[in-house]
């Protein structure tokens, strides 16, 4: 589904160049729910931005399905963002002037593919994520959790190959966090969605099938959940992070 | 909702205030420019603003400033619009819209907004100018001269400005789509525009440069022309104002980056100062334009009080109620007829005096202009027969004024005004000539006499007067009449009737522009074959053609060689005479102040939008709404207060300097002082208006940041220590 190979990215600040990604390689299979964790400055957001086609990588490869993203021009990348990727942002990025249902339909409208079926799918997504009752409300009238569930539904409207989530629970309380994570699980189980999530939150990451931990721009460790209980997996994640902290010292 | 354009329509509905602000700004700027141009290019106005004259130059300069102001505020309003729209654009791009797709929708919107608002502004600009003019005619003065006729060519300017607005909006729109960084939107990050460290000496040095530039700019032409005898090319003297502009920029930089409070209040103003510092470049540019516009607006606003106060004082301090002179070949009413006319109007004439005057040639320095590699230079060449002046005998002067003047043969005294001003008049002469007979008398000029109503005349010994009168025909002889009336305030109808009588009975031979001089005429005819002040040449050379039918026009009353000076007529008709100037300058002030208000408002709203996240963070850190409002006030106040203070003091100091140096000798006369006081009253009124707009803007900014008022003033609570 998603293959990242030897990805490198550096930023120029004044005369100094900072290499943020120093050769990251990873794979995400179809239907997988993968999280990326790591301390600030480890490169996780840069990795997500490269995969999202927001910024170009310096070298390396990002393949989505059979498409090599690095070779695409601006319009083609926009097409990929619209048709093959779904996005969930920390700040939701819902448009205030549109209702919940209209926000969900937005990627389809941008792609020019709204049909009766699309509208039915929007309604279906509202049902799946428990926001049917508020579908005609505006973002200003709903809670943070409801906003993020709307954003998840929006990310799924175009049947994307991959959902990219950037700290989706970063602005939410614990109750809303649980609801959003549940919506990701529903997307995965009911809609066979593939999810790639960047997070600081070990609780949110503990629901994932696999967690990739970045440190200093490289993959430091990958933890597989397998059949481990969620709570145990969260403890493993916390242990790994503590270990990384000790080795830093 | 299935189409992208429908999403845009919904967003438009949601953000209709932003659209209204942008459309309103475009409409307003084109409306103001169109109205201004319609008025400025109207033959009605051009007739009273002589080609190449100072008034026309001032109006053009302020027009340029108004265009700049309108261009700036439209550009900033557009910038604000696109900044507000950037989140929406970023979301579209993040969700997979292509830039061309977004650009297409945006262009469609901009096309409607820009074309619609510009067309409306251009269409209504003319009617606005006409409407304002009619209101002015209705409320203040209505004369034939005030009939406003538009020149359709004015619309070329309007179209040009509209084209600028439309092109600018499309360019900014395109740039905004091109530059919208999805990362910025997704991560809510903003780029700042910090200014490098500004040393604290920028403030005081800036003030020094400002004063120096103002002084050098104003005095440079005196230096070039008076001392170097060189006419500098157009615009060169303007370069000397550049230190003032630099100084102003330094002052504003210092204000934005360092503030004037010193380190004592560093923590008190920390948030406001820091936030402004990080939007410094644009803020300082904004403030600079605002300062110049405020200065321009005041320049227009001061015209009326300065002129009005000065004129009223001049009318009131005239020693005689009624003064006029006429050429001896004219059949103009004298005592008997004047008394008869006065009787008809129930007016009692007192102190009537009519004495003969003669026109004699005087010596002086002739300025000869020469073209050379450096441009035009001039040299003074002494001429025994330079120009002509009007002479009274000592006994004639006594008859008119009651003041006895003892003059020995060969002694001469010029007459200056009661304040001793010699502006435009050189009382020191050494040779007087009867131009027709060639009879000459060397003279010694004594201390000038002071008598307002006879300013510019010369007084000589009776015997000299008689000797030089010999052989002069009627065209070279005049009669000077002075008289008073009882209850002068109630004699307007009589004054009007006498004025009409004088004009009606004057022949075309004396329909001369003031300054027409037979000696200078002969010289011009001999050297160049044409004299620019001859009636048939006036229009060609940009001077008013004296037309008796236009006797109530400002052009006539300000330019006729034989215009009577009747205290009550001048006072009552002041507004009528100066109407064209008054409304034009009032209009200029309205345009400039409007531009200032819109720029300040948009800048403050930009600050609010840019800093929204900072205020959220501060709130999370425990800052109260009152404390946050105080911080907002710190920024909004600076945007308003600094340009207002700088612009006001700049133009006021400049006005004082002009008043000081434009007299001869230099100094401020009582009438100028009164005018400056009246200008201060205007400053107070306008400052109150600026304060009102500031409060309104502050409220809107607080509202935009969710800092609703909770009964306490922004400055109310004590700051955390």
Interface residues (C-beta under 8 A of the other chain):
Chain A: X45 X49 X52 X54 X55 X74 X75 X78 X79 X80 X81 X82 X83 X85 X87 X89 X91 X93 X95 X96 X97 X98 X102 X105 X106 X107 X109 X110 X111 X112 X114 X154 X166
Chain B: X1 X2 X3 X4 X6 X7 X10 X11 X13 X14 X15 X87 X88 X90 X91 X92 X93 X94 X95 X96 X97 X98 X99 X100 X101 X182 X183 X185 X186 X187 X188
